[in-house]
Amino acid sequence: MITHRLALIAGVAAALATLPAAASAAAVHGSYTTIDVPGAADTIGLGINDHGVVVGAYFDSHGTSHGFIDRHGKFTKVNVPGAADTSVDGINDKGVVTGSYTAGNGVSHGFRGRPGHLKPFDVPGAGTRSGQGTVGAAINNHGVIAGTYIDAHGVLHGFIDRHGKFTTVNHRHAGTKQHQGTSLGFINDRGGVSGSYRDSHSNHFSFTGRPGHFTPVNDPDAPPFSTFVGGINNSGLITGAYLDTHGVFHGFLDQCGTFTTFNDPAGAQGTAAEALSNIGVIVGFYTDAHGSNHGFTFTPAS
């Protein structure tokens, strides 16, 4: 899923290049910790539980992605046997993970479980050609998974997997052509999700809420179509990132409609938040001055 997200960000960045710069938002301060998988060329933090265990993906020198679990500096690498690439996107407090892998034919499949005991799954209706398939994005403490599947026409749909019972989630304004549709990226213990959609003009929008009752998320200091929501925790705190007119991304927190910005001090070329725990610790990645990506956690000052 991280490759789809980075491609989406790149496309929006190109569209923003001609827009005027926006004003700077109020900044939120706190402490940062960098996460680098040993031997990795790039590291991306994608999920975190309430015990501070981080999951994500790292890229080797050949550009192949592998999943990882970071238990306070002790790394476990996660690779689905026979997969072309693997990403671990979410973890709950029981240590159960979800994510996706790409098979040799280019089709994505979701998985759930623990390292060494990962169980693959596919959403009914997911396409079976290269660039299609199923992506698990997040798992809550009830074992409910949210994610995205791409159908045989290349249209994206969100899904919620309640222990093998799948519900498709489509935003009512989502487009129905190739590369359009709805994506889900997070689910909390109360059933609230976060995600995005592309409309019939292929414009990008973010939202949170329960299926059928979505609320748009737009950082007021961000250019149009450039807000990317990451996660929403049980208290309703939202995190994500927005792209400025120079194509640089900045992390944000949204607390009841009040937005604040944060940037990792080492993130010379941008900071992107992907998820957060119920105690408010944020995980994501930053891009340094040399263009390399590093995972991070951010604990906002109280």
VORO-238269 format. One record per residue (C-alpha): residue in three letters; x, y, z. Coordinates in steps of 0.2 Angstrom, whole numbers, plus 5000, padded with zeros to 4 digits. Example, Ala and Ser with C-alpha at 12.3 -4.5 7.8 and 13.67 -1.06 7.14 Angstrom:
2
zafi,u,v,w
ALA,5062,4978,5039 .
SER,5068,4995,5036 .
END
This chain:
302
zafi,u,v,w
MET,5000,5000,5000 .
ILE,5014,5012,5003 .
THR,5019,5012,4985 .
HIS,5001,5017,4980 .
ARG,5002,5031,4993 .
LEU,5018,5038,4987 .
ALA,5012,5038,4970 .
LEU,4997,5047,4975 .
ILE,5007,5060,4984 .
ALA,5018,5062,4969 .
GLY,5004,5065,4958 .
VAL,4996,5078,4969 .
ALA,5013,5087,4971 .
ALA,5014,5089,4953 .
ALA,4997,5097,4952 .
LEU,5001,5109,4967 .
ALA,5017,5116,4958 .
THR,5007,5131,4950 .
LEU,4997,5136,4966 .
PRO,5002,5151,4977 .
ALA,5010,5147,4994 .
ALA,4998,5145,5009 .
ALA,5001,5153,5027 .
SER,5010,5143,5040 .
ALA,4999,5134,5053 .
ALA,5003,5134,5072 .
ALA,5017,5122,5076 .
VAL,5015,5108,5089 .
HIS,5031,5103,5099 .
GLY,5037,5086,5106 .
SER,5050,5073,5105 .
TYR,5055,5063,5090 .
THR,5064,5046,5088 .
THR,5071,5040,5072 .
ILE,5068,5022,5066 .
ASP,5080,5014,5054 .
VAL,5079,4996,5050 .
PRO,5098,4989,5050 .
GLY,5104,4988,5032 .
ALA,5089,4997,5024 .
ALA,5090,5010,5011 .
ASP,5074,5018,5016 .
THR,5062,5015,5031 .
ILE,5044,5019,5032 .
GLY,5034,5019,5049 .
LEU,5016,5014,5045 .
GLY,5008,5008,5062 .
ILE,5009,5009,5081 .
ASN,5000,5001,5095 .
ASP,4998,5007,5113 .
HIS,5013,4998,5119 .
GLY,5024,5008,5107 .
VAL,5027,4994,5095 .
VAL,5030,5000,5077 .
VAL,5027,4992,5061 .
GLY,5031,4997,5043 .
ALA,5041,4993,5028 .
TYR,5059,4995,5023 .
PHE,5067,4995,5006 .
ASP,5083,4986,5002 .
SER,5097,4992,4990 .
HIS,5087,4984,4975 .
GLY,5071,4993,4979 .
THR,5062,4978,4986 .
SER,5051,4981,5001 .
HIS,5050,4970,5016 .
GLY,5040,4972,5032 .
PHE,5046,4975,5049 .
ILE,5041,4975,5068 .
ASP,5051,4987,5079 .
ARG,5049,4982,5098 .
HIS,5058,4997,5106 .
GLY,5074,4995,5095 .
LYS,5073,4976,5092 .
PHE,5068,4973,5074 .
THR,5059,4958,5067 .
LYS,5059,4957,5048 .
VAL,5043,4951,5040 .
ASN,5043,4943,5023 .
VAL,5029,4932,5016 .
PRO,5037,4917,5008 .
GLY,5038,4918,4989 .
ALA,5032,4936,4989 .
ALA,5039,4950,4977 .
ASP,5037,4962,4992 .
THR,5029,4963,5009 .
SER,5023,4978,5020 .
VAL,5016,4977,5038 .
ASP,5004,4991,5039 .
GLY,4995,4989,5056 .
ILE,4997,4981,5073 .
ASN,4985,4980,5088 .
ASP,4989,4978,5107 .
LYS,4989,4959,5106 .
GLY,5003,4959,5093 .
VAL,4992,4954,5078 .
VAL,4997,4962,5062 .
THR,4990,4966,5045 .
GLY,4997,4971,5029 .
SER,5000,4965,5011 .
TYR,5011,4957,5000 .
THR,5013,4956,4981 .
ALA,5014,4940,4972 .
GLY,5026,4936,4957 .
ASN,5011,4940,4945 .
GLY,5009,4958,4953 .
VAL,4993,4954,4962 .
SER,4992,4961,4980 .
HIS,4985,4950,4994 .
GLY,4981,4955,5012 .
PHE,4987,4945,5027 .
ARG,4984,4944,5046 .
GLY,4992,4935,5060 .
ARG,5009,4935,5069 .
PRO,5026,4933,5061 .
GLY,5028,4915,5055 .
HIS,5009,4912,5056 .
LEU,5003,4925,5043 .
LYS,4986,4920,5035 .
PRO,4983,4928,5018 .
PHE,4966,4934,5013 .
ASP,4957,4942,4998 .
VAL,4942,4952,4997 .
PRO,4928,4945,4986 .
GLY,4928,4956,4971 .
ALA,4946,4960,4971 .
GLY,4955,4960,4954 .
THR,4967,4946,4949 .
ARG,4978,4955,4937 .
SER,4994,4964,4940 .
GLY,4991,4981,4950 .
GLN,4975,4974,4957 .
GLY,4971,4964,4973 .
THR,4969,4967,4992 .
VAL,4978,4977,5004 .
GLY,4976,4976,5023 .
ALA,4980,4993,5031 .
ALA,4975,4993,5049 .
ILE,4969,4981,5063 .
ASN,4960,4987,5079 .
ASN,4960,4979,5096 .
HIS,4944,4969,5092 .
GLY,4954,4961,5077 .
VAL,4944,4971,5064 .
ILE,4954,4975,5049 .
ALA,4952,4990,5037 .
GLY,4960,4992,5020 .
THR,4958,4994,5001 .
TYR,4955,4982,4986 .
ILE,4957,4986,4968 .
ASP,4944,4978,4957 .
ALA,4946,4970,4939 .
HIS,4943,4988,4932 .
GLY,4956,4996,4942 .
VAL,4944,5005,4953 .
LEU,4948,5006,4972 .
HIS,4936,5002,4986 .
GLY,4938,5002,5005 .
PHE,4933,4987,5015 .
ILE,4931,4982,5033 .
ASP,4935,4964,5038 .
ARG,4926,4958,5053 .
HIS,4934,4941,5056 .
GLY,4931,4935,5038 .
LYS,4915,4945,5035 .
PHE,4919,4958,5022 .
THR,4910,4975,5020 .
THR,4914,4986,5005 .
VAL,4915,5004,5009 .
ASN,4913,5017,4995 .
HIS,4912,5036,4998 .
ARG,4896,5042,4989 .
HIS,4906,5055,4979 .
ALA,4920,5043,4974 .
GLY,4923,5041,4955 .
THR,4921,5024,4946 .
LYS,4934,5024,4933 .
GLN,4952,5017,4934 .
HIS,4963,5024,4948 .
GLN,4947,5032,4956 .
GLY,4937,5026,4970 .
THR,4939,5024,4989 .
SER,4953,5019,5001 .
LEU,4953,5015,5019 .
GLY,4969,5017,5029 .
PHE,4964,5016,5048 .
ILE,4951,5009,5060 .
ASN,4950,5012,5078 .
ASP,4942,5002,5092 .
ARG,4925,5012,5090 .
GLY,4924,5008,5072 .
GLY,4929,5025,5066 .
VAL,4939,5024,5050 .
SER,4950,5036,5040 .
GLY,4953,5036,5022 .
SER,4952,5045,5005 .
TYR,4944,5045,4988 .
ARG,4946,5051,4971 .
ASP,4931,5059,4963 .
SER,4925,5058,4944 .
HIS,4938,5072,4941 .
SER,4952,5062,4950 .
ASN,4953,5075,4963 .
HIS,4959,5069,4980 .
PHE,4949,5071,4996 .
SER,4952,5064,5014 .
PHE,4938,5059,5027 .
THR,4935,5051,5044 .
GLY,4920,5044,5052 .
ARG,4909,5028,5051 .
PRO,4904,5021,5035 .
GLY,4889,5032,5028 .
HIS,4893,5046,5040 .
PHE,4910,5053,5034 .
THR,4917,5070,5038 .
PRO,4929,5078,5026 .
VAL,4947,5082,5033 .
ASN,4955,5097,5025 .
ASP,4970,5106,5034 .
PRO,4965,5125,5032 .
ASP,4983,5130,5028 .
ALA,4985,5117,5014 .
PRO,4982,5119,4996 .
PRO,4966,5111,4988 .
PHE,4966,5092,4987 .
SER,4983,5090,4996 .
THR,4977,5084,5013 .
PHE,4981,5065,5017 .
VAL,4973,5059,5033 .
GLY,4983,5045,5042 .
GLY,4974,5039,5057 .
ILE,4960,5043,5070 .
ASN,4962,5036,5088 .
ASN,4948,5032,5100 .
SER,4948,5049,5107 .
GLY,4945,5057,5090 .
LEU,4963,5064,5087 .
ILE,4967,5064,5069 .
THR,4984,5064,5061 .
GLY,4990,5065,5043 .
ALA,5000,5075,5031 .
TYR,4998,5089,5018 .
LEU,5008,5094,5004 .
ASP,5013,5112,5001 .
THR,5015,5121,4984 .
HIS,5033,5116,4983 .
GLY,5029,5097,4985 .
VAL,5035,5096,5003 .
PHE,5024,5087,5015 .
HIS,5021,5092,5033 .
GLY,5013,5082,5047 .
PHE,4997,5088,5056 .
LEU,4986,5085,5071 .
ASP,4968,5089,5070 .
GLN,4960,5090,5087 .
CYS,4941,5094,5085 .
GLY,4944,5104,5070 .
THR,4959,5114,5077 .
PHE,4975,5110,5066 .
THR,4993,5111,5071 .
THR,5008,5107,5061 .
PHE,5024,5097,5065 .
ASN,5040,5093,5056 .
ASP,5054,5081,5061 .
PRO,5069,5092,5063 .
ALA,5079,5080,5052 .
GLY,5065,5080,5038 .
ALA,5073,5093,5027 .
GLN,5062,5087,5012 .
GLY,5046,5083,5022 .
THR,5037,5074,5036 .
ALA,5022,5063,5034 .
ALA,5012,5055,5048 .
GLU,5004,5038,5045 .
ALA,4995,5033,5061 .
LEU,4994,5036,5079 .
SER,4991,5026,5095 .
ASN,4977,5029,5108 .
ILE,4989,5038,5119 .
GLY,4994,5050,5105 .
VAL,5011,5044,5099 .
ILE,5012,5047,5080 .
VAL,5022,5036,5068 .
GLY,5027,5040,5050 .
PHE,5042,5044,5040 .
TYR,5053,5059,5035 .
THR,5064,5063,5020 .
ASP,5081,5069,5024 .
ALA,5092,5082,5014 .
HIS,5099,5068,5003 .
GLY,5081,5061,4999 .
SER,5082,5045,5010 .
ASN,5067,5040,5020 .
HIS,5067,5036,5039 .
GLY,5053,5031,5050 .
PHE,5050,5041,5066 .
THR,5039,5042,5081 .
PHE,5033,5058,5088 .
THR,5026,5061,5105 .
PRO,5018,5078,5106 .
ALA,5022,5089,5122 .
SER,5008,5088,5134 .
END
